[in-house]
Each structure stands twice: as structure tokens, then as C-alpha cells.
Amino acid sequence: RDIRGNQLSLTVPPGTQPGTILRLKGRGLPHRHNTPGDLLVKIQARIPEVISPELMAQIEQTRCQ
């Protein structure tokens, strides 16, 4: 939800790396002339240092679909 309580939806593209900033045009706070600004979303994800072979197989299977 945004600061106004509106439900938002954002698709994070495959391969998006931590630190990437995605923009939702027109979904931010209004500018001085009451035109809507953009909402910026910074991706913060933790990548596990160790991934089990079973999980890696599932990830690879999902990527190939």
C-alpha cells in the first residue's frame, strides 16, 4: 500500500538485483502544481550464501518455464 492507503502492484523483472530502483509513474506524492509524482521502490533482497541442490533444481526448473 502507498502512503494514501491505495493498493499497489509491482512486477519485479527476473534477474533484478538488490539496489535496483523501480519507478511507478504517477503513483507518488503530488508536485506543487498538484500533478502526481513518481513512486520509487528500491529493491532490497538477501541472497542466501548457500543454496541446497534441491532448491537450485527448483529454481532452474522455474527459470526454464
N, C-alpha and C positions, 0 to 999 in steps of 0.2 A: 504494500500500500504506500501511496505517496503521502506527503505532509498534509494534504487535504482529505485523506481517507479514501481516495479513489483506488480501486483495484487496478494494478498494472501487470502487464505481461511482457516478458523479455525473452527472446530466444538467444541463447549463448551459442555461437557457432562452434562446431567441433574444432578442437585444437587451440581454443582460446587459452592464452597463457595468463597466469597471475600478473596483476599490474595493468592489464588491458583496460581501457576506458571505453565503455559503450555509451552511445547517446540516444536518448528518447526525445525526438524533436517535439517541441511544443508541449511537453509534459512537466516542465519546471515552473518555478515561480514567475509571475508576470514582471515585465520590464516597467520602466517609468510610464510608458505610453499604453500600459495595460495589455501589451501583446505578450503572449506566453513565451517564456524562455525554454531552454532545453534542460532536461534532467540528465546528469552524467552519473553513470554507475561504474565504479571501479571494482573489477573482479579480484577477489581475494580468496584464493583456494590453497589448501595444503595438499601437496602431492606426497603420498606415502613414500618413504625411503625404500621399503621392502614390500614387494607385491608377490603374493603367493602364485605359484604356477596355475592353480585353478582359476583365480581371479583374472590373471593375464589372459588365459584362454577365453574366458567370457568376454573380456574387453575386445580381444581380436575378433571374436565371432560377431559382436555387435558392430564393430567398425566395417566389416565386410558386407553387412546387410544393406 
